Structures are given as structure tokens and as C-alpha cells.
């Protein structure tokens, strides 16, 4: 999230500090909103039961609404020293911030995948009767070596 937010701040083509700050702030807010979707489960996809939690969606829509109001109301823009964002700026912020969702989904997929199962499972402890010569009963022995 830090890399994405700072990337938007430093790599945006805007010359105005207020524009850079507005884009970085919006990106950070959107990162947190996308992260809230990922945090629903450590193993299940964020898209499983996507619209089931109405309170979460209400909070997300409310937060986006507050961000739009902050960037569009002149009094608030002056108070927070931010500027309106163009649709292109919003799109950049959304694309960068959504990376947390896609990276999380990729990680969850790899954890669930059978191809990587030997690397993600914990080793079973060998019982005293199954222990091989040279291994103690309390020592973990991979199933393939038993």
C-alpha cells in the first residue's frame, strides 16, 4: 500500500503539490477499502458471497461518498488543500489501489491450489511406532519419508 500510494504521488504527471496530495490521499483511502474486502477471509476468495455483507458495502459506499464530497465541495477543498480529480485520475487511483485485492486473491489461490499443497501444509508429527531409525518420536518427519 505504501509503495502504491507513494508511486502515485511521485510518478503522477501533475506538477501541482495539491494534485499529487489529492491523488495519493484518494489512493490510500481506496487501498483501505479494497483491503476491507480481502480481510473477510484468510482462505476464501473475496468474491465468495461478495454482496452478502450489506454493512460492509454500506461503509464502503459511505466512505467513497465522503471522499467525493471532500474533493468536490469548495469549502472542504480549501480546508484540506486538495483539488478535484479528473475521471482519468480516479481511474489511476482505483487501478493502483485494487492491486491489494488482486495480490491477496493470488495468494489465496496459491494456498488453496493442490500444486503447492506440500509447501503449505504443516508436517505431521511421527508417532513412536512409525518412527524410523535415527529419528526421535517427537521429531517431525515428512509423510513421503515414512
Secondary structure, DSSP 8 states (H G I E B T S, - for coil): -HHHHHHHHHHSS---HHHHHHHHHHHHHHHHHHHHHHTT-SSS-TTTTTT--HHHHHHHHHHHHHHHHHHH-HHHHHHHT-----HHHHHHHHHHHTHHHHHHHHHHHHHH-GGGHHHHS---B--TTT--TT--TTSB--GGG-
